[in-house]
Amino acid sequence: MKPRAKQFAVVAAAVKVWCRAYPDELLPPMFVVGIRGYYRDTMGAKGKNDRGIYDDAIFVVGPETFAAFNANTDPSRHSPGIASLISGVHPYKPGNHGISRPGGGYPAFRPNTKDEALPVMRDGMDGIKEGIAINIHRGSRNSTSSLGCQTIPPDQWDAFYAITRSEMKKAGQKGFNYILCDGPIV
């Protein structure tokens, strides 16, 4: 079942995070919102944001669209040093995931920062660290397929990718801001 949050609630959560980062700027015409722990109390252990399941949500918000998708915003497992993207505003652009694989990977979204670095927390370490190539990409059926990336179930990936690219084009944007919020939201 896809997330059913109302657009108002998702945008309100995004505005709170956006205003902490950019208090004097309006939201851009198109952006993507991740809600970590969207299904916190209805999937996995109650009251806990689990790893290894699609218990989060991602929403594409654009000039003509509000689309909801199941997602994973956590690494698939606990492991020393594994990255978790921190809540906040993160710039992304189209690129490929799995660029070291034969053929150069497949279309996904990559951080639009110097060296593709984003702020993360790492299992077993204190403080904010740097994470490289925390992509938004397709997960798998048997796993969320994440070492820190944001992943979408494979049966929803093509729609997510197409809608995101379409809304970027309509908004005249070459990339988008990914606003990661802590949930659940009401």
Buried (B, 14 or more C-beta within 10 A) or exposed (E): EEBEBEEEEBBEBBBEBBEEEEEEEEBBBBBBBBBBBBBBBEBBEEEEBBBBBBBBBBBBBBEEBBBBBBBBBBBBEEEEEBBBBBBBBBEBBBBBBBBEEEEEBBBBBBBBBEEBBBBBBBBEEEEEBBBEBBBBBBBEEEEBBBBBBBBBBEEBBEEBBEBBBBBBEBBEBEBBBBBBBBBBBE
